């Protein structure tokens, strides 16, 4: 009777690749099945409204972060009487905690608001450790972080355009890259955004935004629909590359199920069965990957020990940084008092 290999115990939680299948797009079918078994996360949900992300500021800094599984989350940075907002959606990874801690010389406050029902998955230290066995998923995670940084850079550039109406058009075409859907009337942006929130996205006051939106509606370039979402009916402020229409570019970037008025993409042809030489090459590559995975697992043990030491050192550095900042403030106060005394 042939011996069977005992199955590994399943960790409680939701399979990460069921929440976000696109994370595994670089995996082979075999490794996808293993990742579905190994990578499991805890999921929490909350409704529309304010979310207290600050209570996680003291979380273990070794946790990788929170994956937005569903919904739209607004991250608001409050500096003085100004609020700057970033929109986060499915696939984004956020860390309400940090190794260095919050800034101390420039006091800012962070607020979180759910614009729709949101589900978050915790990528804790266990998941972070297991991701070492799946570099294909780690590459996609890094790509997501890079995309978020690029979107922030684009939003910053939009906020510096010299007219608010140009900022608004650029913002909504930028949002259409990610959330836009092609409809018969134009390109729909299915986000319910208030005038105040739009102003926080483009760096303008609400009355100015309201005036510019009314003008764009009169020009049939951007209109607010009855359900509070938005419709782009004009053309982008710059021409798309290669002469393609904006609607075609949006359609190509959709990873959602097609709407009734949008044709389904053609099914890719089935690839031919690989030759014996190709099979040998694939098996050799798989064996090499397994050996590399074993070496990586050994290195992980050493890394965990180093991480514990790093965390202790981080706490020391935070305390030292607090003392240094306090010294700077005290010196500034003494200089100020000395100047007043001399005057």
C-alpha positions in Angstrom: 0.0 0.0 0.0 1.4 3.3 -1.0 2.2 5.7 1.8 0.5 9.1 1.8 2.0 12.4 2.8 0.1 13.9 5.8 -1.5 17.2 4.9 -0.4 20.4 6.6 -2.8 21.8 9.1 -4.9 24.7 7.8 -4.5 28.0 9.7 -7.7 29.8 10.7 -8.7 32.7 8.6 -9.6 33.6 5.0 -7.3 32.5 2.1 -5.4 35.6 0.9 -5.7 34.6 -2.8 -9.4 34.2 -2.5 -9.7 37.7 -1.2 -7.3 39.1 -3.8 -6.7 36.6 -6.7 -4.6 39.1 -8.6 -1.8 38.7 -6.0 -1.1 35.3 -7.4 -1.0 36.2 -11.1 2.7 35.2 -11.3 2.2 31.8 -9.7 2.0 28.5 -11.5 -1.2 26.4 -10.8 0.7 24.1 -8.4 2.2 27.0 -6.4 -1.2 28.8 -6.4 -2.8 25.8 -4.7 0.0 25.7 -2.1 -0.4 29.5 -1.5 -4.2 29.1 -1.1 -3.5 26.6 1.7 -0.6 28.5 3.4 -1.5 32.1 3.3 -4.5 32.8 5.4 -5.4 36.2 6.9 -7.8 37.7 9.5 -10.5 39.9 7.9 -12.4 42.8 9.5 -15.2 44.9 8.1 -16.7 48.2 9.0 -19.4 50.4 7.5 -19.4 53.9 5.9 -18.0 56.5 8.3 -15.0 57.3 10.4 -12.6 54.5 11.1 -10.2 54.8 14.1 -7.0 53.7 12.5 -4.9 55.6 15.1 -5.6 52.8 17.6 -3.2 50.6 15.5 -0.3 53.1 15.8 1.3 50.9 18.4 0.9 47.6 16.5 3.8 45.3 16.0 6.0 47.1 13.4 6.9 43.6 11.9 3.3 43.2 10.7 3.4 43.9 7.0 0.2 46.0 6.8 -3.5 46.0 6.0 -4.8 44.9 2.6 -7.9 46.7 1.4 -10.0 43.8 0.1 -13.2 45.7 -0.7 -14.4 49.3 -0.6 -13.0 52.8 -0.8 -11.1 54.3 2.1 -10.1 58.0 2.4 -6.8 58.8 4.2 -6.9 62.4 5.3 -3.7 64.3 6.4 -4.6 67.3 8.6 -2.0 70.0 8.7 -3.2 73.2 10.5 -6.4 74.2 8.8 -5.7 72.3 5.6 -6.7 68.7 4.8 -5.1 66.6 2.0 -6.9 63.4 1.0 -5.8 60.2 -0.6 -8.3 57.6 -1.9 -7.4 53.9 -1.3 -9.2 51.0 -2.9 -9.2 47.2 -3.3 -5.6 45.9 -3.6 -3.9 48.8 -1.7 -1.8 48.1 1.3 -1.6 50.5 4.2 0.3 50.7 7.5 -1.3 52.8 10.2 1.8 52.1 12.2 5.4 52.8 11.5 8.9 51.9 12.7 9.9 55.5 13.3 6.7 56.7 14.8 4.8 59.9 13.9 6.6 63.1 13.0 7.3 65.4 15.9 8.7 68.6 14.5 5.8 69.0 12.0 2.6 68.0 13.8 0.1 66.4 11.5 -3.0 64.3 12.2 -4.2 61.3 10.2 -7.9 60.6 9.8 -9.5 57.6 8.1 -13.0 57.6 6.5 -14.8 54.8 4.7 -16.6 56.1 1.6 -18.3 52.6 1.3 -18.3 49.4 3.3 -14.7 48.3 3.7 -13.0 45.0 4.3 -9.4 44.9 5.6 -7.2 41.8 5.8 -4.3 41.8 8.3 -1.0 40.8 6.7 0.6 40.0 10.1 4.2 38.8 10.9 3.2 35.2 10.2 2.0 36.0 6.7 5.0 38.2 6.2 7.3 35.3 7.1 5.4 32.9 4.8 5.6 35.3 1.8 9.3 34.5 1.8 8.3 31.2 0.2 6.3 33.0 -2.5 8.5 35.7 -4.1 6.0 35.8 -7.0 3.4 37.3 -4.5 6.0 39.6 -2.9 6.8 41.0 -6.3 3.2 41.9 -6.8 3.0 43.5 -3.4 6.0 45.7 -4.1 4.4 46.6 -7.5 1.3 47.7 -5.6 3.3 49.9 -3.3 5.1 51.4 -6.3 1.7 52.1 -8.1 0.4 53.8 -5.0 3.5 56.1 -4.8 3.0 56.9 -8.5 -0.6 57.8 -8.0 0.4 60.1 -5.1 3.0 61.8 -7.4 0.3 62.3 -10.1 -2.1 63.7 -7.6 0.5 66.1 -6.4 1.2 67.3 -9.9 -2.6 67.7 -10.5 -2.9 69.9 -7.4 -0.3 72.3 -9.0 -2.1 72.9 -12.2 -2.9 76.6 -12.6 -6.7 76.5 -12.8 -9.1 74.6 -10.7 -11.2 73.4 -13.7 -8.1 71.8 -15.2 -7.3 70.2 -11.8 -10.8 68.7 -11.6 -10.7 67.3 -15.2 -7.2 65.9 -14.6 -8.3 64.4 -11.3 -11.4 62.6 -12.7 -9.5 61.3 -15.7 -6.9 60.0 -13.2 -9.6 58.3 -11.1 -11.0 56.9 -14.3 -7.8 55.0 -14.9 -8.6 52.9 -11.8 -12.3 53.0 -11.2 -13.7 54.2 -14.6 -16.3 52.2 -16.5 -17.4 52.8 -20.1 -21.1 53.6 -20.5 -23.1 54.8 -23.5 -23.0 58.4 -22.2 -19.3 58.6 -21.5 -17.0 57.2 -18.8 -18.6 56.7 -15.4 -16.5 57.1 -12.2 -18.6 55.2 -9.6 -17.4 57.2 -6.6 -19.6 59.3 -4.4 -17.4 62.3 -3.7 -18.6 65.5 -2.1 -17.3 69.0 -3.3 -15.4 69.3 0.0 -13.6 65.9 -0.5 -12.8 66.8 -4.2 -11.3 70.1 -2.9 -9.1 68.1 -0.5 -7.9 65.9 -3.5 -6.9 68.8 -5.7 -5.9 71.4 -3.2 -8.8 73.9 -3.5 -11.5 75.3 -1.3 -15.0 74.0 -1.6 -16.7 77.2 -3.0 -14.1 77.3 -5.8 -14.6 73.7 -6.5 -18.4 74.1 -6.7 -18.1 77.0 -9.1 -15.6 75.1 -11.4 -17.8 71.9 -11.4 -20.9 74.0 -12.4 -18.9 75.4 -15.3 -17.7 72.0 -16.4 -21.2 70.7 -16.3 -22.4 73.6 -18.5 -19.6 72.7 -21.0 -20.7 69.0 -20.9 -17.3 67.7 -19.7 -18.0 66.5 -16.2 -21.5 66.0 -14.7 -22.7 64.6 -11.4 -25.3 61.9 -11.8 -28.5 61.5 -9.7 -26.9 58.8 -7.5 -24.0 61.1 -6.6 -21.4 59.4 -8.8 -19.7 61.2 -11.7 -19.7 61.0 -15.5 -16.9 62.2 -17.9 -18.5 63.2 -21.1 -15.7 65.1 -22.8 -12.1 64.2 -23.7 -8.9 64.1 -21.5 -6.9 67.3 -21.2 -4.1 65.5 -23.2 -4.5 63.1 -26.1 -4.0 59.4 -25.3 -0.9 57.7 -26.8 -1.0 56.0 -30.2 -4.2 57.7 -31.2 -6.4 55.4 -29.1 -9.6 56.8 -27.7 -10.0 57.3 -24.0 -12.9 54.8 -23.9 -10.7 52.1 -25.4 -7.9 52.7 -22.9 -10.3 52.4 -20.0 -11.8 49.2 -21.3 -8.4 47.6 -21.7 -7.6 48.4 -18.0 -10.7 46.8 -16.5 -10.3 43.7 -14.5 -14.0 43.6 -13.5 -16.7 41.5 -15.0 -18.0 43.1 -18.2 -21.2 45.1 -18.0 -24.2 44.2 -20.3 -23.3 46.9 -22.8 -19.6 46.0 -22.8 -18.6 42.9 -24.8 -16.7 40.1 -23.1 -13.0 39.9 -24.0 -12.1 37.0 -26.4 -11.0 33.8 -24.8 -7.3 33.2 -25.2 -6.4 30.1 -27.2 -5.2 27.0 -25.4 -1.5 26.6 -25.6 -0.1 23.5 -27.2 1.2 20.7 -24.9 4.9 21.3 -24.1 7.5 18.9 -25.6 9.5 16.4 -23.5 12.5 18.7 -23.6 10.4 21.5 -22.3 9.0 19.3 -19.5 12.5 18.3 -18.4 13.5 22.0 -18.4 10.4 22.9 -16.3 11.1 20.1 -13.8 14.7 21.2 -13.5 13.6 24.8 -12.8 11.1 23.6 -10.2 13.8 21.6 -8.4 16.0 24.6 -8.4 13.1 26.7 -7.0 12.5 24.2 -4.2 16.2 24.2 -3.2 16.2 28.0 -3.2 13.1 27.9 -1.0 14.8 25.6 1.5 17.8 28.0 1.7 15.4 30.9 2.1 13.6 29.1 5.0 16.9 28.6 6.8 17.7 32.3 6.3 14.3 33.2 7.7 15.2 31.8 11.1 18.2 34.0 11.3 16.2 36.9 10.1 13.6 36.5 12.8 16.3 36.7 15.5 17.7 39.8 13.8 14.2 41.3 13.6 13.8 40.9 17.4 17.0 42.7 18.0 16.0 45.4 15.4 12.7 46.0 17.3 14.6 46.5 20.5 17.0 48.9 18.8 14.0 50.7 17.2 12.5 51.4 20.6 15.9 52.8 21.8 16.1 55.0 18.7 12.6 56.4 19.2 13.5 57.3 22.8 16.7 59.0 21.6 14.8 60.8 18.9 12.3 62.1 21.4 15.1 63.4 23.6 16.7 65.1 20.6 13.5 66.7 19.5 12.9 67.9 23.1 16.4 69.4 23.2 15.8 71.2 19.9 12.5 72.7 21.3 14.1 73.7 24.6 17.0 75.4 22.8 14.6 77.3 20.5 12.6 78.4 23.6 15.8 79.6 25.3 16.9 81.5 22.3 13.4 83.1 22.0 13.4 84.1 25.7 17.0 85.4 25.5 16.0 87.6 22.5 13.0 89.0 24.3 15.1 89.8 27.4 17.7 91.7 25.3 14.9 93.7 23.6 
